[in-house]
């Protein structure tokens, strides 16, 4: 799948900035609604159940205020990515035991659960490995800016 591009799985309608939520569950519900409103899900409840099951399996908070929860689910029509930036720090099981404000939720179809899912995770992980990227992630002021940031090349960062 050499033609993979993150722009195939996200657009501005799947980005929510200044989300006023207080809990992990509220943020996951809000991002799931974005998927549902854009027709990315065929069974919202099944997807949400799969995401919460995965949350119970292990930490999705990767540190530096970022979490990358994901659900591989029969409830997903189209593999997609949604991003939420919370106004409030959210308690989240995290590698650094710090709260989270940026949540990148992966919705993955059963058929994409291998190749595309791995390429998506790899791209996001490579970006998140750069402190300068994470700093920009926390200071985004528009959905267009967030989209451009996510579409950037990990090689563009030198830290």
JOSULJO-V901888 format. One record per residue. N is the residue number from 0. RES is the residue in one letter. SS is DSSP state (H for helix, E for strand, - for the rest). Layout:
# JOSULJO-V901888
n = [N:N]
res = [RES:RES]
ss = [SS:SS]
This chain:
# JOSULJO-V901888
n = [0:1:2:3:4:5:6:7:8:9:10:11:12:13:14:15:16:17:18:19:20:21:22:23:24:25:26:27:28:29:30:31:32:33:34:35:36:37:38:39:40:41:42:43:44:45:46:47:48:49:50:51:52:53:54:55:56:57:58:59:60:61:62:63:64:65:66:67:68:69:70:71:72:73:74:75:76:77:78:79:80:81:82:83:84:85:86:87:88:89:90:91:92:93:94:95:96:97:98:99:100:101:102:103:104:105:106:107:108:109:110:111:112:113:114:115:116:117:118:119:120:121:122:123:124:125:126:127:128:129:130:131:132:133:134:135:136:137:138:139:140:141:142:143:144:145:146:147:148:149:150:151:152:153:154:155:156:157:158]
res = [X:X:X:X:X:X:X:X:X:X:X:X:X:X:X:X:X:X:X:X:X:X:X:X:X:X:X:X:X:X:X:X:X:X:X:X:X:X:X:X:X:X:X:X:X:X:X:X:X:X:X:X:X:X:X:X:X:X:X:X:X:X:X:X:X:X:X:X:X:X:X:X:X:X:X:X:X:X:X:X:X:X:X:X:X:X:X:X:X:X:X:X:X:X:X:X:X:X:X:X:X:X:X:X:X:X:X:X:X:X:X:X:X:X:X:X:X:X:X:X:X:X:X:X:X:X:X:X:X:X:X:X:X:X:X:X:X:X:X:X:X:X:X:X:X:X:X:X:X:X:X:X:X:X:X:X:X:X:X]
ss = [-:-:-:-:-:H:H:H:-:-:-:H:H:H:E:E:E:E:E:-:-:-:-:H:H:H:H:H:H:H:H:H:H:H:H:H:H:-:-:-:E:-:-:H:H:H:H:H:H:H:H:H:H:H:H:H:H:-:-:-:E:E:E:-:-:E:E:-:-:E:E:E:-:-:-:E:-:-:-:E:E:E:E:E:E:E:E:E:E:E:-:-:-:E:-:-:-:-:-:E:E:E:E:E:E:E:E:E:-:-:-:-:-:-:H:H:H:H:H:H:H:H:H:H:H:H:H:H:-:-:H:H:H:H:H:H:H:H:-:-:-:-:H:H:H:H:H:H:H:H:H:-:-:H:H:H:-:-:-]
